[in-house]
Amino acid sequence: MLASRTNAGFKLAEQIRAKKLANPFVIALSRGGVLTSIPIVEILNAEFDLLYSRKLKQEPDEVANFGTITEDGCLSFNGSEAFYTDDELLKIVKRAESALISDIYEFRLDVGFADLEGKDVIIVDDGATTGARIKAGIRSVIQRKASSISVAVPVMGSWLKMYLGVVVNDVYCLHSDDEFSEKKNYYRDYSKVDDSIYYNRLGILKMFATNGVIHEEELEPEVA
């Protein structure tokens, strides 16, 4: 049982540090992934960016989803897309793309996504159930000519870990099993990442990119 997303990030960072990557670049995939990324970025003295993505859902407030689209249009499905018509899929994808536009502007303003050419990219999330978001992230990074691609995810199913081991250079994982269920079941604290915590963490990561220091006193508690 992991204490928190940040605690998981420290454990993953120790694994990754042993690889002695030449040009580490951390890409977070979600709000939870941002929390997991902080100790990895600090310990590896890595560059950082956030790859925005949206889950594909028939209705925006639904929990169930059938895939993921990244900000640069990379798609990954989990199999249930077969239950939708082409017109329905197109409508859902277009709606997700519109939502991503506002997400991206809020974070980057007019600054584009980072140049990953020649970088040792580490894709970070706080866990993976279907793996759709990670697969979409991998597709996005591949087209950006990274030197190497690794995935750092604290918890996932054994089948997904095996799959990722074939498509990326390294997979860093703290727990995987054949009966993997919801991510929250593997954390003592899997609190919702509200806006104040999320933007606090993003601000910390941006400041680290500028001065190379993360001040612990600036971190708001994960539990609001």
SEKOL-231135 format. One record per atom (N, C-alpha, C): x, y, z; residue number from 1. Coordinates in pm, 1 decimal. Example, Ala and Ser with C-alpha at 12.3 -4.5 7.8 and 13.67 -1.06 7.14 Angstrom:
2
      east     north        up   nr
    1319.0    -569.0     780.0    1
    1230.0    -450.0     780.0    1
    1320.0    -330.0     780.0    1
    1285.0    -225.0     708.0    2
    1367.0    -106.0     714.0    2
    1290.0       3.0     787.0    2
END
This chain:
224
      east     north        up   nr
      84.6    -119.6       0.0    1
       0.0       0.0       0.0    1
      88.4     125.0       0.0    1
      66.4     213.1     -97.6    2
     144.9     336.1    -108.0    2
      81.0     446.2     -24.4    2
     165.3     529.3      36.3    3
     113.5     634.4     123.4    3
      37.8     740.6      44.6    3
      95.0     785.7     -66.4    4
      35.3     892.9    -145.6    4
      99.2     894.4    -283.6    4
      48.5     978.0    -370.7    5
     106.5     991.3    -503.9    5
     249.7    1043.0    -496.0    5
     272.4    1141.2    -408.9    6
     406.5    1197.5    -394.9    6
     503.4    1095.0    -338.1    6
     459.4    1018.8    -240.4    7
     540.8     911.2    -185.0    7
     579.2     811.2    -294.1    7
     485.0     778.4    -380.3    8
     513.3     688.0    -491.7    8
     617.0     748.0    -585.5    8
     609.3     880.4    -604.9    9
     706.1     947.6    -691.4    9
     848.6     935.7    -639.5    9
     865.3     947.2    -507.5   10
     998.3     931.0    -448.6   10
    1052.6     790.5    -472.9   10
     968.2     690.7    -456.0   11
    1010.8     552.8    -476.7   11
    1047.6     526.7    -623.1   11
     968.2     581.4    -714.1   12
     998.2     565.4    -856.8   12
    1127.9     638.1    -892.9   12
    1148.0     754.9    -835.0   13
    1267.8     833.4    -865.9   13
    1394.7     757.5    -831.9   13
    1392.4     684.2    -722.9   14
    1510.5     606.0    -684.4   14
    1539.1     496.2    -787.0   14
    1434.5     435.6    -839.7   15
    1453.7     335.3    -945.0   15
    1513.2     397.7   -1071.1   15
    1456.8     511.1   -1109.3   16
    1499.0     575.6   -1234.6   16
    1640.1     630.9   -1223.1   16
    1674.8     684.0   -1107.1   17
    1808.0     743.9   -1088.6   17
    1919.3     643.9   -1117.9   17
    1893.0     517.7   -1090.3   18
    1993.9     414.1   -1113.2   18
    2029.9     399.8   -1260.9   18
    1942.1     446.3   -1350.4   19
    1968.5     437.3   -1494.6   19
    2064.9     544.3   -1543.3   19
    2083.0     650.1   -1463.2   20
    2174.2     759.1   -1497.6   20
    2146.7     814.0   -1638.0   20
    2023.1     856.0   -1658.6   21
    1981.9     911.3   -1787.1   21
    2055.1    1041.7   -1815.6   21
    2096.6    1059.1   -1940.6   22
    2175.6    1176.3   -1977.4   22
    2092.1    1303.8   -1982.1   22
    1972.1    1296.4   -2039.0   23
    1888.3    1415.3   -2056.7   23
    1744.5    1386.0   -2013.1   23
    1722.2    1364.1   -1883.1   24
    1588.0    1326.0   -1837.8   24
    1485.3    1437.0   -1858.0   24
    1370.8    1397.8   -1907.1   25
    1260.8    1492.0   -1930.9   25
    1131.3    1423.2   -1888.2   25
    1067.3    1476.6   -1785.8   26
     946.2    1416.9   -1730.1   26
     822.7    1475.4   -1797.6   26
     733.7    1385.9   -1842.1   27
     605.8    1426.0   -1898.7   27
     495.1    1369.4   -1809.3   27
     419.3    1458.0   -1746.2   28
     305.7    1413.9   -1663.6   28
     181.2    1404.3   -1750.5   28
      95.9    1305.7   -1720.7   29
     -21.5    1281.6   -1804.1   29
    -153.6    1321.5   -1739.4   29
    -153.6    1354.1   -1612.4   30
    -280.6    1381.5   -1545.0   30
    -255.2    1464.5   -1420.4   30
    -362.1    1505.4   -1355.1   31
    -347.9    1577.2   -1228.1   31
    -271.8    1492.0   -1127.3   31
    -311.0    1366.4   -1114.3   32
    -239.3    1277.6   -1023.7   32
     -96.0    1257.1   -1065.8   32
     -74.0    1254.1   -1197.0   33
      61.2    1239.0   -1249.4   33
     151.0    1356.6   -1216.8   33
      91.3    1475.4   -1203.9   34
     168.4    1594.0   -1165.2   34
     223.2    1576.5   -1024.2   34
     140.4    1527.6    -932.7   35
     186.5    1505.5    -795.1   35
     297.1    1400.8    -790.6   35
     282.0    1294.6    -867.4   36
     383.8    1189.7    -871.9   36
     512.8    1239.8    -934.6   36
     502.7    1336.5   -1024.0   37
     619.7    1385.8   -1097.9   37
     715.2    1469.8   -1014.5   37
     663.9    1539.9    -914.6   38
     746.9    1638.3    -843.7   38
     877.0    1578.6    -789.3   38
     875.7    1471.4    -710.3   39
    1002.6    1417.3    -660.6   39
    1090.2    1359.3    -771.7   39
    1029.0    1310.7    -878.7   40
    1108.1    1258.0    -990.1   40
    1184.0    1370.7   -1058.0   40
    1115.1    1480.9   -1082.2   41
    1178.8    1597.6   -1144.3   41
    1292.7    1649.7   -1057.5   41
    1268.3    1658.8    -926.8   42
    1370.4    1713.5    -836.3   42
    1490.7    1621.0    -824.5   42
    1467.9    1493.4    -801.2   43
    1578.0    1400.1    -778.3   43
    1661.4    1379.2    -904.2   43
    1596.5    1378.5   -1020.3   44
    1669.7    1358.4   -1145.4   44
    1720.3    1489.3   -1205.4   44
    1680.6    1602.4   -1144.0   45
    1711.1    1733.4   -1200.5   45
    1665.0    1738.0   -1346.4   45
    1541.0    1696.1   -1366.3   46
    1485.9    1677.1   -1500.5   46
    1407.1    1799.2   -1547.2   46
    1393.9    1811.2   -1677.5   47
    1302.0    1907.3   -1735.9   47
    1160.5    1850.5   -1722.9   47
    1062.1    1939.1   -1743.3   48
     923.7    1896.0   -1720.1   48
     827.6    1963.0   -1817.5   48
     725.7    1886.2   -1855.8   49
     610.4    1943.6   -1924.8   49
     489.9    1855.3   -1895.2   49
     374.1    1909.9   -1921.8   50
     248.2    1839.6   -1899.3   50
     183.8    1813.3   -2033.9   50
     156.7    1686.0   -2063.0   51
      87.7    1649.5   -2186.3   51
     -60.5    1638.6   -2154.5   51
    -136.0    1733.6   -2203.3   52
    -278.5    1732.6   -2175.1   52
    -348.8    1623.4   -2254.1   52
    -448.4    1563.1   -2190.2   53
    -529.3    1461.3   -2256.7   53
    -670.5    1466.9   -2201.1   53
    -761.9    1411.0   -2274.7   54
    -901.1    1401.4   -2231.3   54
    -952.5    1260.3   -2254.2   54
   -1026.5    1209.2   -2157.5   55
   -1092.2    1080.4   -2175.6   55
   -1209.2    1097.3   -2272.0   55
   -1232.2     996.6   -2352.5   56
   -1340.8     999.0   -2449.2   56
   -1464.4     934.1   -2387.7   56
   -1570.0    1015.3   -2370.4   57
   -1692.7     969.4   -2305.3   57
   -1812.9    1011.9   -2388.0   57
   -1918.9     933.2   -2381.3   58
   -2040.0     969.2   -2454.8   58
   -2098.3    1099.3   -2401.1   58
   -2094.7    1114.5   -2267.9   59
   -2138.5    1237.5   -2203.0   59
   -2025.9    1286.7   -2112.3   59
   -2000.9    1418.1   -2106.6   60
   -1887.8    1472.1   -2029.2   60
   -1884.0    1431.0   -1882.3   60
   -2003.2    1411.1   -1821.4   61
   -2006.0    1379.8   -1678.1   61
   -2008.4    1230.2   -1649.6   61
   -1996.0    1147.6   -1751.7   62
   -1991.9    1003.2   -1730.8   62
   -1858.2     960.5   -1671.2   62
   -1860.9     852.2   -1593.7   63
   -1738.1     795.8   -1540.1   63
   -1672.6     705.0   -1643.5   63
   -1753.5     621.2   -1706.6   64
   -1700.9     526.2   -1805.0   64
   -1648.4     598.2   -1928.6   64
   -1538.4     548.7   -1982.4   65
   -1481.9     606.2   -2103.3   65
   -1432.3     493.5   -2193.1   65
   -1408.4     525.6   -2319.9   66
   -1363.4     422.9   -2412.6   66
   -1227.9     455.2   -2475.5   66
   -1160.5     556.9   -2424.0   67
   -1029.2     588.8   -2477.9   67
    -980.6     725.2   -2435.1   67
    -871.7     769.2   -2497.3   68
    -806.4     895.4   -2462.3   68
    -757.0     964.6   -2589.1   68
    -762.4    1097.4   -2588.2   69
    -700.7    1176.5   -2693.8   69
    -606.1    1276.6   -2628.8   69
    -486.4    1292.5   -2683.4   70
    -390.0    1389.7   -2631.9   70
    -407.4    1523.2   -2703.0   70
    -341.4    1624.2   -2651.7   71
    -354.3    1758.6   -2707.4   71
    -308.3    1768.5   -2852.6   71
    -220.7    1676.8   -2895.8   72
    -175.0    1679.2   -3034.6   72
    -246.9    1576.0   -3120.8   72
    -360.1    1524.9   -3070.6   73
    -445.5    1441.0   -3152.7   73
    -415.8    1292.4   -3153.3   73
    -324.3    1245.9   -3068.6   74
    -295.8    1102.5   -3061.6   74
    -407.8    1032.0   -2984.7   74
    -459.7     924.5   -3044.5   75
    -573.5     853.3   -2988.7   75
    -533.6     714.3   -2940.5   75
    -601.7     669.6   -2836.3   76
    -586.8     532.1   -2789.8   76
    -721.8     486.6   -2736.1   76
    -764.9     366.8   -2777.4   77
    -895.0     314.7   -2736.1   77
    -877.4     190.7   -2648.8   77
    -982.4     159.5   -2572.5   78
    -975.0      43.2   -2483.9   78
   -1060.6     -74.2   -2530.8   78
   -1121.1     -62.4   -2649.6   79
   -1199.8    -171.7   -2705.7   79
   -1348.4    -144.0   -2710.8   79
   -1399.7     -64.8   -2616.4   80
   -1543.3     -39.7   -2612.6   80
   -1589.3      62.9   -2716.2   80
   -1496.9     120.9   -2792.2   81
   -1535.7     213.8   -2899.2   81
   -1617.0     143.4   -3006.7   81
   -1609.0      10.1   -3011.2   82
   -1683.2     -67.3   -3111.7   82
   -1834.0     -52.9   -3095.1   82
   -1879.1      -6.2   -2978.5   83
   -2022.5       8.2   -2953.3   83
   -2077.4     141.3   -3004.3   83
   -1991.7     223.9   -3064.8   84
   -2034.7     354.1   -3113.6   84
   -2025.8     358.9   -3265.3   84
   -2112.4     438.8   -3325.8   85
   -2105.5     459.6   -3470.3   85
   -1992.7     557.2   -3501.7   85
   -1952.8     563.9   -3627.2   86
   -1847.5     657.6   -3667.7   86
   -1887.6     800.8   -3637.9   86
   -2013.9     834.3   -3662.6   87
   -2060.8     970.8   -3636.7   87
   -2055.8    1003.2   -3487.6   87
   -2092.5     907.2   -3404.6   88
   -2087.0     928.3   -3259.7   88
   -1943.1     946.5   -3213.5   88
   -1851.4     864.8   -3265.1   89
   -1710.2     876.6   -3227.7   89
   -1654.8    1013.0   -3267.6   89
   -1687.6    1056.1   -3389.0   90
   -1637.3    1185.3   -3436.9   90
   -1687.5    1299.0   -3348.3   90
   -1814.3    1294.2   -3309.6   91
   -1872.0    1398.0   -3224.0   91
   -1802.0    1401.8   -3089.2   91
   -1777.1    1284.5   -3031.1   92
   -1712.4    1277.3   -2899.4   92
   -1568.5    1327.2   -2907.0   92
   -1496.5    1288.1   -3012.4   93
   -1357.7    1332.2   -3029.1   93
   -1351.4    1483.1   -3047.1   93
   -1440.0    1538.8   -3127.5   94
   -1441.4    1683.5   -3150.2   94
   -1469.2    1758.9   -3020.8   94
   -1559.3    1706.7   -2939.0   95
   -1589.9    1771.8   -2811.6   95
   -1467.5    1770.3   -2720.0   95
   -1396.8    1656.6   -2717.5   96
   -1276.1    1646.9   -2635.4   96
   -1168.2    1742.0   -2685.7   96
   -1153.8    1753.4   -2816.5   97
   -1054.3    1845.1   -2874.0   97
   -1083.7    1989.4   -2834.9   97
   -1209.9    2026.9   -2833.8   98
   -1247.4    2163.7   -2794.3   98
   -1212.5    2191.0   -2649.1   98
   -1236.5    2092.2   -2563.6   99
   -1204.6    2107.8   -2421.4   99
   -1053.7    2120.0   -2401.2   99
    -976.3    2046.6   -2481.6  100
    -831.0    2050.1   -2468.4  100
    -774.0    2187.2   -2503.4  100
    -837.6    2256.9   -2595.4  101
    -788.0    2389.2   -2635.9  101
    -782.7    2483.8   -2516.2  101
    -887.8    2484.8   -2436.4  102
    -888.8    2573.5   -2318.7  102
    -791.8    2525.2   -2212.5  102
    -778.9    2392.4   -2196.4  103
    -682.4    2337.4   -2100.7  103
    -541.1    2384.3   -2133.1  103
    -504.0    2370.7   -2258.6  104
    -367.8    2400.9   -2302.9  104
    -337.8    2548.6   -2284.6  104
    -431.1    2635.1   -2325.2  105
    -406.6    2778.7   -2316.3  105
    -387.7    2821.2   -2171.3  105
    -464.9    2764.2   -2081.7  106
    -457.1    2800.8   -1939.6  106
    -319.4    2770.0   -1882.1  106
    -256.9    2662.2   -1928.8  107
    -126.7    2621.6   -1875.4  107
     -10.6    2688.0   -1948.7  107
     -16.3    2691.4   -2080.6  108
      99.2    2734.0   -2159.5  108
      88.0    2873.9   -2219.1  108
     -32.5    2928.3   -2220.9  109
     -57.4    3054.0   -2291.2  109
     -14.6    3035.1   -2436.8  109
      82.9    3110.1   -2483.5  110
     123.9    3098.8   -2624.2  110
     251.9    3018.6   -2642.1  110
     296.9    2951.7   -2536.7  111
     419.1    2871.8   -2545.6  111
     383.2    2730.9   -2590.6  111
     451.0    2679.4   -2691.1  112
     421.0    2547.4   -2743.5  112
     474.3    2436.3   -2654.9  112
     440.2    2312.4   -2691.2  113
     487.4    2196.7   -2618.5  113
     638.6    2185.0   -2632.0  113
     701.2    2127.3   -2533.6  114
     847.5    2118.8   -2527.9  114
     905.4    2040.5   -2645.7  114
    1028.1    2076.0   -2681.1  115
    1104.0    2002.4   -2782.3  115
    1167.8    1881.1   -2714.9  115
    1129.1    1762.6   -2756.3  116
    1176.8    1639.8   -2691.7  116
    1286.9    1570.0   -2770.5  116
    1327.8    1626.6   -2880.0  117
    1429.1    1560.2   -2961.6  117
    1558.7    1541.1   -2880.9  117
    1607.2    1417.2   -2874.8  118
    1730.5    1386.3   -2802.9  118
    1714.0    1372.2   -2652.4  118
    1591.5    1383.1   -2601.7  119
    1567.1    1373.9   -2457.6  119
    1535.2    1229.8   -2415.8  119
    1567.0    1198.9   -2291.4  120
    1527.5    1071.1   -2231.0  120
    1395.3    1094.5   -2157.6  120
    1287.4    1068.5   -2226.9  121
    1155.2    1104.3   -2176.8  121
    1101.4     998.3   -2081.1  121
    1047.7    1045.2   -1968.5  122
     984.1     959.0   -1869.4  122
     838.4    1001.8   -1858.9  122
     748.9     917.3   -1903.7  123
     605.6     945.5   -1898.9  123
     553.1     900.8   -1762.6  123
     491.0     993.7   -1689.9  124
     451.8     966.8   -1550.8  124
     301.4     981.7   -1531.9  124
     242.9     883.3   -1464.8  125
     104.3     893.1   -1420.1  125
      96.3     830.7   -1281.1  125
     -18.1     846.5   -1214.5  126
     -29.4     793.8   -1077.7  126
     -81.4     650.7   -1074.0  126
    -111.8     594.9   -1189.3  127
    -160.1     458.2   -1199.0  127
    -224.9     438.0   -1334.2  127
    -250.7     313.9   -1370.6  128
    -311.3     286.0   -1500.4  128
    -404.0     166.3   -1488.5  128
    -525.6     183.5   -1538.6  129
    -622.3      74.4   -1537.5  129
    -629.9       8.8   -1675.2  129
    -678.9      84.6   -1775.4  130
    -682.6      30.1   -1911.7  130
    -554.2      58.4   -1988.6  130
    -481.8     163.4   -1947.2  131
    -359.1     200.4   -2016.9  131
    -380.2     290.0   -2136.9  131
    -504.9     331.0   -2163.9  132
    -533.0     412.1   -2282.7  132
    -457.9     544.6   -2279.7  132
    -455.5     609.9   -2164.8  133
    -388.5     740.3   -2157.6  133
    -237.5     726.2   -2176.8  133
    -179.2     622.8   -2119.1  134
     -35.2     601.2   -2135.1  134
      -0.9     568.1   -2280.1  134
     -81.9     483.9   -2343.2  135
     -56.8     447.2   -2482.5  135
     -65.1     569.9   -2573.7  135
    -163.6     656.2   -2549.0  136
    -174.9     778.8   -2627.7  136
     -54.0     868.7   -2603.8  136
      -8.5     876.7   -2477.3  137
     109.9     956.7   -2445.9  137
     234.0     904.5   -2515.2  137
     249.5     774.3   -2519.8  138
     364.0     713.7   -2587.5  138
     363.1     749.7   -2735.9  138
     246.6     740.7   -2798.6  139
     234.7     775.3   -2940.2  139
     273.0     920.4   -2964.9  139
     233.1    1006.6   -2873.7  140
     266.8    1148.3   -2886.4  140
     417.3    1170.8   -2877.0  140
     481.3    1105.0   -2780.0  141
     625.5    1123.6   -2759.5  141
     706.4    1062.6   -2874.2  141
     662.4     949.4   -2926.3  142
     733.9     884.5   -3036.6  142
     750.5     978.8   -3155.0  142
     646.5    1052.9   -3187.5  143
     653.7    1140.6   -3303.9  143
     737.6    1266.7   -3277.7  143
     783.7    1283.2   -3153.9  144
     865.6    1400.0   -3120.1  144
    1015.2    1367.4   -3113.3  144
    1053.0    1248.4   -3157.2  145
    1193.3    1209.7   -3176.7  145
    1275.5    1209.4   -3047.9  145
    1216.8    1156.5   -2941.0  146
    1291.2    1143.9   -2815.4  146
    1402.2    1040.5   -2831.2  146
    1508.7    1057.0   -2753.2  147
    1619.4     961.5   -2755.9  147
    1577.9     827.9   -2695.9  147
    1500.5     832.7   -2586.8  148
    1447.6     711.5   -2524.5  148
    1315.5     745.4   -2458.6  148
    1232.4     643.3   -2439.4  149
    1101.9     661.7   -2376.3  149
    1085.8     558.6   -2266.0  149
    1057.5     607.0   -2146.1  150
    1028.4     519.9   -2033.0  150
     892.2     556.8   -1976.0  150
     834.0     463.8   -1904.0  151
     707.0     487.9   -1836.6  151
     727.5     464.7   -1687.3  151
     682.4     560.0   -1605.5  152
     691.0     547.8   -1459.8  152
     550.0     559.0   -1402.4  152
     495.7     446.2   -1362.4  153
     358.8     439.6   -1311.4  153
     359.6     352.4   -1186.0  153
     318.6     404.6   -1071.9  154
     329.1     327.9    -946.9  154
     254.7     195.0    -948.2  154
     132.4     193.4   -1003.5  155
      50.3      72.3    -997.6  155
     -18.2      47.7   -1131.2  155
     -22.6     -78.5   -1171.4  156
     -89.9    -116.1   -1296.1  156
    -108.4    -267.5   -1299.5  156
    -185.9    -314.4   -1396.1  157
    -205.0    -456.7   -1414.1  157
     -81.1    -522.6   -1473.9  157
     -62.4    -649.3   -1444.2  158
      53.9    -722.1   -1495.6  158
      54.2    -725.9   -1647.7  158
     -62.6    -741.5   -1706.7  159
     -70.9    -749.3   -1853.2  159
     -24.6    -618.7   -1917.1  159
     -61.1    -505.6   -1854.8  160
     -22.2    -375.9   -1909.1  160
     128.1    -354.5   -1894.5  160
     182.9    -392.4   -1780.9  161
     327.3    -380.4   -1760.7  161
     402.8    -462.1   -1865.2  161
     353.6    -581.2   -1894.0  162
     417.5    -666.8   -1994.1  162
     409.1    -602.7   -2132.8  162
     292.9    -548.0   -2165.4  163
     274.8    -481.2   -2294.8  163
     368.1    -361.9   -2308.6  163
     373.0    -277.1   -2206.6  164
     456.7    -157.8   -2212.3  164
     604.3    -194.2   -2222.2  164
     643.1    -305.0   -2160.9  165
     782.4    -348.4   -2168.0  165
     828.8    -378.6   -2308.4  165
     734.5    -401.9   -2398.2  166
     767.4    -430.3   -2538.2  166
     777.7    -301.7   -2620.2  166
     701.3    -198.2   -2582.3  167
     691.8     -79.4   -2667.3  167
     778.0      39.0   -2620.4  167
     828.8      35.9   -2497.2  168
     916.0     144.3   -2450.1  168
    1047.9      86.8   -2399.6  168
    1142.8     175.7   -2371.7  169
    1275.4     131.3   -2327.7  169
    1274.6      71.0   -2187.5  169
    1203.6     136.8   -2094.7  170
    1198.8      88.4   -1956.6  170
    1062.2     116.5   -1896.6  170
    1020.4      28.6   -1806.3  171
     896.9      47.3   -1730.9  171
     931.8      46.1   -1582.4  171
     896.4     153.6   -1512.6  172
     918.8     163.3   -1368.4  172
     783.4     152.2   -1299.5  172
     769.5      52.2   -1215.6  173
     640.7      24.4   -1151.8  173
     666.2     -31.5   -1012.1  173
     586.5      11.9    -915.3  174
     603.2     -33.0    -777.3  174
     516.6    -153.4    -744.0  174
     404.7    -167.3    -814.5  175
     317.3    -282.5    -789.3  175
     235.4    -314.1    -913.6  175
     232.9    -440.0    -951.1  176
     145.1    -486.9   -1058.4  176
      93.1    -624.8   -1020.1  176
     -29.1    -654.2   -1061.9  177
     -81.8    -787.7   -1036.1  177
    -184.9    -825.3   -1142.3  177
    -219.4    -951.8   -1145.1  178
    -310.3   -1003.6   -1248.0  178
    -454.6    -963.8   -1224.2  178
    -485.8    -924.6   -1102.3  179
    -623.0    -886.8   -1069.1  179
    -631.4    -738.8   -1033.4  179
    -560.4    -658.1   -1109.1  180
    -556.4    -514.2   -1081.2  180
    -696.2    -453.7   -1089.9  180
    -729.2    -371.8    -991.6  181
    -859.5    -305.6    -988.8  181
    -840.4    -154.7    -996.7  181
    -917.4     -79.9    -922.8  182
    -906.3      65.7    -926.9  182
    -777.1     113.9    -861.1  182
    -721.2     219.7    -917.0  183
    -595.1     274.3    -865.5  183
    -604.9     310.4    -717.4  183
    -716.9     365.0    -677.4  184
    -730.8     413.0    -539.0  184
    -713.6     301.4    -436.4  184
    -734.5     177.4    -478.3  185
    -722.4      65.3    -385.6  185
    -578.3      37.3    -344.1  185
    -483.4     101.3    -410.0  186
    -342.0      75.2    -383.0  186
    -275.1     192.0    -309.6  186
    -355.4     291.6    -269.7  187
    -305.3     408.5    -196.8  187
    -379.9     425.7     -64.9  187
    -307.3     464.8      38.5  188
    -374.0     504.2     162.0  188
    -442.1     639.2     142.3  188
    -375.0     730.1      71.5  189
    -432.6     860.8      41.1  189
    -442.0     876.1    -110.7  189
    -563.6     865.3    -161.6  190
    -587.0     888.7    -304.1  190
    -694.9     996.4    -317.5  190
    -675.0    1103.8    -241.8  191
    -771.2    1213.6    -241.1  191
    -780.7    1278.9    -378.7  191
    -897.4    1334.5    -406.4  192
    -916.4    1408.9    -530.7  192
    -818.6    1526.1    -535.9  192
    -756.1    1545.2    -650.4  193
    -662.1    1655.5    -667.7  193
    -742.8    1778.6    -708.8  193
    -775.0    1863.5    -611.5  194
    -855.9    1980.8    -644.6  194
    -771.1    2088.7    -709.9  194
    -836.6    2195.4    -755.0  195
    -768.2    2298.8    -832.2  195
    -653.0    2363.4    -755.8  195
    -673.3    2390.7    -625.7  196
    -569.0    2461.0    -549.5  196
    -441.7    2377.1    -541.4  196
    -455.4    2247.3    -516.4  197
    -338.1    2159.7    -509.0  197
    -274.4    2144.2    -645.9  197
    -358.2    2124.0    -747.5  198
    -309.5    2103.6    -884.2  198
    -226.7    2222.2    -933.0  198
    -281.4    2342.9    -919.7  199
    -210.0    2460.8    -968.9  199
     -90.6    2495.8    -880.6  199
     -98.6    2462.3    -752.0  200
      18.2    2478.7    -666.0  200
     133.4    2392.7    -715.7  200
     104.4    2266.5    -748.4  201
     209.0    2174.7    -793.7  201
     264.1    2216.3    -929.4  201
     176.3    2260.1   -1018.7  202
     224.1    2306.3   -1149.2  202
     314.7    2428.3   -1133.8  202
     276.0    2518.5   -1042.7  203
     358.8    2636.2   -1018.7  203
     495.7    2598.7    -965.3  203
     499.7    2500.2    -873.9  204
     626.7    2453.1    -818.1  204
     715.0    2396.8    -928.9  204
     655.0    2317.2   -1016.6  205
     732.1    2256.7   -1125.1  205
     783.3    2361.9   -1222.7  205
     703.5    2464.7   -1248.0  206
     748.4    2573.3   -1336.5  206
     865.4    2647.9   -1274.1  206
     857.9    2674.3   -1143.0  207
     967.5    2743.2   -1074.7  207
    1093.7    2658.8   -1075.2  207
    1079.0    2527.3   -1060.4  208
    1195.3    2439.0   -1064.7  208
    1263.8    2448.9   -1200.2  208
    1184.0    2459.9   -1305.6  209
    1240.7    2472.2   -1439.2  209
    1324.3    2599.6   -1452.0  209
    1290.7    2700.2   -1369.0  210
    1362.7    2828.2   -1375.1  210
    1485.9    2830.4   -1286.4  210
    1473.5    2782.9   -1160.7  211
    1585.7    2797.3   -1066.9  211
    1640.9    2666.0   -1012.2  211
    1580.9    2552.8   -1051.6  212
    1635.9    2423.2   -1013.1  212
    1618.0    2387.3    -867.1  212
    1522.3    2452.7    -797.2  213
    1500.7    2424.1    -654.9  213
    1351.8    2410.5    -628.5  213
    1315.8    2307.8    -551.4  214
    1178.8    2293.8    -503.5  214
    1179.5    2317.6    -353.1  214
    1106.3    2418.4    -308.9  215
    1100.6    2452.6    -167.2  215
     983.3    2378.7    -103.5  215
    1012.7    2289.5      -8.7  216
     908.9    2207.1      52.4  216
     800.0    2291.8     117.7  216
     836.1    2408.5     171.0  217
     737.2    2489.7     241.0  217
     633.7    2549.0     145.5  217
     661.7    2545.7      15.7  218
     568.0    2600.1     -82.4  218
     464.2    2497.4    -127.4  218
     482.8    2372.5     -86.7  219
     391.2    2266.3    -126.9  219
     268.8    2264.4     -35.9  219
     152.6    2285.0     -93.7  220
      29.7    2271.6     -15.0  220
       7.4    2125.6      18.7  220
     -53.3    2094.3     133.8  221
     -82.7    1954.7     167.0  221
    -168.6    1889.8      59.7  221
    -145.6    1760.0      33.8  222
    -224.8    1690.9     -67.9  222
    -368.8    1676.3     -26.4  222
    -394.1    1664.9     102.3  223
    -531.4    1655.6     151.0  223
    -577.8    1795.6     189.1  223
    -674.6    1846.2     114.4  224
    -720.0    1983.0     139.1  224
    -802.3    1990.6     267.8  224
END
